[in-house]
Amino acid sequence: MKKEDFIYIFPSCAVDFLNYYSVIKNRSDLTVIEYANDLQTFFRFLKVIRGSVSKEAVFEEIAVNDITLNDISSVTLSDAYMFLVYCKDNRGNNERTRARKATTLRNFYKFLTVQKKLIDENPLQELDSPKIKKTLPKYLTLDESLTLLNAVDGKYKERDYCILTLFLNCGMRLSELVSLNLSDIRSNNTLVVTGKGNKERTIYLNDACIDAINAYLPFRHVDGVKDRDALFISRQKTRISPKTVQFIVKNTLEKAGLSGRDLSTHKLRHTAATLMYQHGNVDVLAIKEILGHESLSTTQIYTHIMDEQLKKAAASNPLSAIKAPKRPEIPVTDNSDQVE
């Protein structure tokens, strides 16, 4: 689905909502398209449960541009929960995906009620989200990170080494790395990164990053490059794509003997933050700014990693299974017959 197709796919009130989150709320294209997919699935579900389409209709082919405001305003809280059950049982959506769908519906109905004033009362104001099980992020240890960097080879090893170095030292998102430009590198050894919502932040480059960039630049394609300001260039002489970077990371992890652990580019971001917190004594507030988190609660997951490691360290002590000695039981004597 593309943003330019919204007008053909959705009723006007849904198009207005998606445009509002794109332009006014400044959400990324990926987020807006996720909202669009959620609404499309919900509208199709409504048509099915209300008998607006034949039983033989293929769900993914049901058109929703004919959904009316009356259809939308007549939705109940029960309809929404029934939809979330359908997403779980029939579509295999996990709790995180279902939570996002619930957020999409709440935001959509709030928009119709508050911003557009198309409906008088928000029927989904009390819609709860599925509880998301908190899990500690996966990451590489310091030794594993060094092993990964040492495993880089091949025709484009300078480029690939630089990519991995920036991931592991700067904690960038994949989308941020592929959008880097030469002009983002400043003379004071800082890097301007454009994150979620087109928000810019400044990252200070350490010696490893500076060295990796300087080692890569002489090998960077120049002639025939279509996007001349792009920092990382593919072998087709275009800006490197997210898919290519994912392949580079996956391939290097395999060479380093670190595959099979569900590691990814995003796990390298977790690795950077974890290493800074564990080995660099970096304050969690500083890590928040480096990673570009909006909320401190998101960053605090890395303090939980340390807590978990301390717990495991305590449990691994060879004396941890030793039980405290118990006093021998003293028999109770019945002195009731004794004369005082």
NORQUI-V309189 format. One record per residue. N is the residue number from 1. SS is DSSP state (alpha for helix, beta for strand, coil for the rest). NEAR is the number of other C-alpha atoms within 12 Angstrom. D_FIRST is the distance of its C-alpha to the first C-alpha in Angstrom with 2 decimals. Layout:
# NORQUI-V309189
{{N	SS	NEAR	D_FIRST} {N	SS	NEAR	D_FIRST}}
This chain:
# NORQUI-V309189
{{1	coil	19	0.00} {2	coil	18	3.82} {3	alpha	26	6.86} {4	alpha	16	8.67} {5	alpha	16	7.01} {6	alpha	27	8.10} {7	alpha	22	11.51} {8	alpha	17	10.99} {9	alpha	29	9.34} {10	coil	34	11.68} {11	coil	27	15.41} {12	alpha	22	16.75} {13	alpha	33	17.92} {14	alpha	40	14.55} {15	alpha	30	13.26} {16	alpha	25	16.53} {17	alpha	37	16.08} {18	alpha	43	12.79} {19	alpha	30	14.51} {20	alpha	23	17.64} {21	alpha	29	16.37} {22	alpha	25	14.86} {23	alpha	17	18.03} {24	coil	15	20.85} {25	coil	19	20.20} {26	coil	19	18.88} {27	coil	23	16.36} {28	coil	26	14.44} {29	alpha	24	10.89} {30	alpha	20	10.34} {31	alpha	25	12.19} {32	alpha	35	10.50} {33	alpha	26	7.00} {34	alpha	27	9.40} {35	alpha	39	11.09} {36	alpha	38	8.33} {37	alpha	29	7.93} {38	alpha	34	11.72} {39	alpha	40	12.33} {40	alpha	34	10.53} {41	alpha	32	12.67} {42	alpha	40	15.62} {43	alpha	38	15.61} {44	alpha	34	15.53} {45	alpha	38	18.32} {46	alpha	33	20.27} {47	alpha	31	20.30} {48	alpha	26	21.56} {49	alpha	21	24.29} {50	coil	17	25.44} {51	coil	13	25.77} {52	coil	20	23.56} {53	coil	22	22.31} {54	coil	15	24.50} {55	coil	13	25.21} {56	coil	12	24.14} {57	coil	16	20.55} {58	coil	14	17.91} {59	alpha	23	16.10} {60	alpha	17	12.60} {61	alpha	18	13.22} {62	coil	26	14.56} {63	coil	26	13.51} {64	coil	35	13.79} {65	coil	24	14.28} {66	coil	25	17.95} {67	coil	29	18.37} {68	coil	20	21.34} {69	alpha	23	22.71} {70	alpha	13	25.50} {71	alpha	25	23.23} {72	alpha	34	21.80} {73	alpha	26	25.25} {74	coil	22	26.96} {75	coil	31	25.09} {76	coil	22	27.63} {77	alpha	22	27.83} {78	alpha	17	28.57} {79	alpha	28	25.32} {80	alpha	37	23.42} {81	alpha	27	25.56} {82	alpha	22	25.23} {83	alpha	34	21.42} {84	alpha	36	21.95} {85	alpha	25	24.44} {86	alpha	24	22.07} {87	alpha	27	19.49} {88	alpha	20	22.47} {89	alpha	14	24.26} {90	coil	14	21.74} {91	coil	18	18.65} {92	coil	14	20.74} {93	coil	20	19.21} {94	coil	22	21.71} {95	alpha	22	23.29} {96	alpha	21	21.25} {97	alpha	24	17.88} {98	alpha	34	19.66} {99	alpha	29	21.14} {100	alpha	29	17.85} {101	alpha	37	16.82} {102	alpha	35	20.27} {103	alpha	28	19.85} {104	alpha	37	16.68} {105	alpha	44	18.74} {106	alpha	29	21.80} {107	alpha	31	20.19} {108	alpha	39	18.61} {109	alpha	37	22.01} {110	alpha	26	23.91} {111	alpha	30	22.01} {112	alpha	31	22.87} {113	alpha	24	26.42} {114	alpha	18	27.34} {115	alpha	20	25.35} {116	coil	19	24.79} {117	coil	17	27.73} {118	coil	24	26.23} {119	coil	24	27.63} {120	coil	16	31.03} {121	coil	20	30.61} {122	coil	28	27.83} {123	coil	26	27.90} {124	coil	31	25.96} {125	coil	25	27.97} {126	coil	20	29.72} {127	coil	28	26.75} {128	coil	22	27.50} {129	coil	25	25.24} {130	coil	22	26.06} {131	coil	14	28.50} {132	coil	14	27.14} {133	coil	10	29.69} {134	coil	12	30.64} {135	coil	12	30.98} {136	coil	22	32.43} {137	coil	29	30.14} {138	coil	23	30.96} {139	coil	29	32.51} {140	coil	33	34.97} {141	coil	25	38.61} {142	alpha	23	40.39} {143	alpha	15	41.96} {144	alpha	23	38.71} {145	alpha	34	37.08} {146	alpha	23	40.01} {147	alpha	20	39.74} {148	alpha	35	36.08} {149	alpha	36	36.99} {150	alpha	21	39.97} {151	coil	25	37.89} {152	coil	29	35.98} {153	coil	20	37.10} {154	coil	14	36.09} {155	coil	14	35.66} {156	coil	23	33.34} {157	alpha	25	35.18} {158	alpha	28	35.81} {159	alpha	36	32.12} {160	alpha	40	31.16} {161	alpha	37	34.11} {162	alpha	36	33.11} {163	alpha	47	29.55} {164	alpha	47	31.05} {165	alpha	39	33.73} {166	alpha	39	31.40} {167	alpha	42	29.38} {168	alpha	42	32.65} {169	alpha	38	34.44} {170	alpha	44	31.92} {171	coil	41	29.48} {172	coil	41	26.40} {173	coil	37	22.81} {174	alpha	33	20.99} {175	alpha	29	18.76} {176	alpha	40	22.07} {177	alpha	39	23.90} {178	alpha	32	21.63} {179	coil	31	21.58} {180	coil	32	25.40} {181	beta	23	27.38} {182	alpha	27	31.05} {183	alpha	17	31.69} {184	alpha	26	30.60} {185	beta	24	33.74} {186	coil	17	36.65} {187	coil	13	40.33} {188	coil	14	41.22} {189	coil	21	39.29} {190	beta	22	36.37} {191	beta	31	32.66} {192	beta	30	30.22} {193	beta	37	26.97} {194	beta	26	23.86} {195	coil	30	22.44} {196	alpha	26	20.07} {197	alpha	25	19.72} {198	alpha	20	21.12} {199	coil	19	24.48} {200	beta	21	27.03} {201	beta	25	29.72} {202	beta	23	32.62} {203	beta	31	33.45} {204	beta	27	36.96} {205	coil	29	37.17} {206	coil	19	39.89} {207	alpha	16	42.12} {208	alpha	23	40.05} {209	alpha	29	36.93} {210	alpha	26	39.03} {211	alpha	19	40.74} {212	alpha	27	37.54} {213	alpha	30	36.01} {214	alpha	21	39.33} {215	alpha	21	39.58} {216	alpha	26	36.11} {217	alpha	24	36.29} {218	coil	14	38.99} {219	coil	23	36.78} {220	coil	32	33.59} {221	coil	27	32.65} {222	coil	22	33.70} {223	coil	14	34.23} {224	coil	15	31.25} {225	coil	20	28.80} {226	coil	19	25.89} {227	coil	22	25.17} {228	coil	22	28.81} {229	coil	23	28.41} {230	beta	28	26.17} {231	coil	37	28.37} {232	coil	42	27.07} {233	beta	39	26.74} {234	coil	30	25.58} {235	coil	22	27.91} {236	coil	17	25.88} {237	coil	21	27.00} {238	coil	24	23.60} {239	beta	30	22.49} {240	coil	36	22.24} {241	coil	25	18.82} {242	alpha	25	18.14} {243	alpha	17	18.23} {244	alpha	25	21.63} {245	alpha	33	23.01} {246	alpha	28	22.12} {247	alpha	19	23.97} {248	alpha	32	26.88} {249	alpha	39	27.28} {250	alpha	30	27.09} {251	alpha	26	29.52} {252	alpha	33	31.93} {253	alpha	33	31.97} {254	alpha	21	33.02} {255	alpha	20	35.71} {256	coil	23	36.97} {257	coil	19	37.29} {258	coil	26	34.86} {259	coil	18	32.15} {260	coil	13	31.61} {261	coil	15	31.30} {262	coil	18	27.55} {263	coil	29	27.86} {264	coil	34	25.01} {265	alpha	39	24.39} {266	alpha	32	24.05} {267	alpha	31	27.36} {268	alpha	40	28.96} {269	alpha	39	28.06} {270	alpha	38	29.85} {271	alpha	41	32.66} {272	alpha	37	33.23} {273	alpha	48	33.55} {274	alpha	42	35.75} {275	alpha	34	38.06} {276	alpha	30	38.50} {277	alpha	29	39.44} {278	alpha	25	41.64} {279	alpha	15	43.40} {280	coil	16	43.11} {281	coil	16	44.15} {282	coil	20	41.31} {283	coil	22	41.01} {284	alpha	29	37.90} {285	alpha	24	37.42} {286	alpha	21	37.38} {287	alpha	37	34.81} {288	alpha	29	32.61} {289	alpha	28	32.78} {290	alpha	37	32.29} {291	alpha	43	29.11} {292	coil	32	27.75} {293	coil	27	27.65} {294	coil	19	27.64} {295	coil	15	29.83} {296	alpha	20	32.95} {297	alpha	15	32.32} {298	alpha	23	29.44} {299	alpha	30	31.90} {300	coil	27	34.71} {301	alpha	26	33.28} {302	alpha	35	35.15} {303	alpha	29	38.41} {304	alpha	22	37.80} {305	alpha	27	37.53} {306	alpha	24	40.98} {307	alpha	18	42.33} {308	alpha	17	41.19} {309	alpha	18	42.85} {310	alpha	15	46.02} {311	alpha	14	46.06} {312	alpha	13	45.74} {313	alpha	14	48.40} {314	alpha	14	50.76} {315	alpha	14	50.18} {316	alpha	12	50.84} {317	coil	12	54.28} {318	coil	9	56.84} {319	coil	11	58.82} {320	coil	13	55.96} {321	coil	10	57.21} {322	coil	9	60.82} {323	coil	7	62.03} {324	coil	8	64.49} {325	coil	6	68.04} {326	coil	7	69.26} {327	coil	6	72.77} {328	coil	6	74.90} {329	coil	6	75.17} {330	coil	7	78.44} {331	coil	6	80.16} {332	coil	7	80.76} {333	coil	8	84.51} {334	coil	7	85.82} {335	coil	8	88.55} {336	coil	8	89.17} {337	coil	7	92.67} {338	coil	7	93.88} {339	coil	5	96.51} {340	coil	5	95.89}}
